[in-house]
Amino acid sequence: MLDILLMVVSVILILLSLLQSGKSDGISGAFTGSGGLNLFANVKERGPEKIISNATLVVGILFFVLVIVIRVLN
């Protein structure tokens, strides 16, 4: 039962990750040096982006908790 729940949570986590918008120029920007690196830029998420970001965080934590619980029980 927990294995099926883990698979469902994994699919949801992948989908939420794919729904998030990119926050940088991508890997090509890192090699070509276009613009500065905004690793620590103070960008506020608003609206749907914030909801998706928070949902991804919660589902990610749930994923790791499920993995640990399954590992302990086996």
C-alpha positions, 0 to 999 in steps of 0.5 A: 500500500505504501509503495503505491502511495509513493509512486503517486506522490512521485508522479505528483512531485514530477508534475509540480516540478515541471509546472514551475517556471524557470528562474534563470537563463538555463544552462546555456546562460551559465556557459556563455555568461549572458547576464549575471548569475541570480542565484541569490536574487530576492525574487518574490513569487506571487499568485499561482507560482507561489501555490505551485512552489509551496505544493512542491515543497510539501509533496517533496517532504512527503516523498522523503518521509514516505521513503524513510517510513518504507525503508524502516518497515522493510 
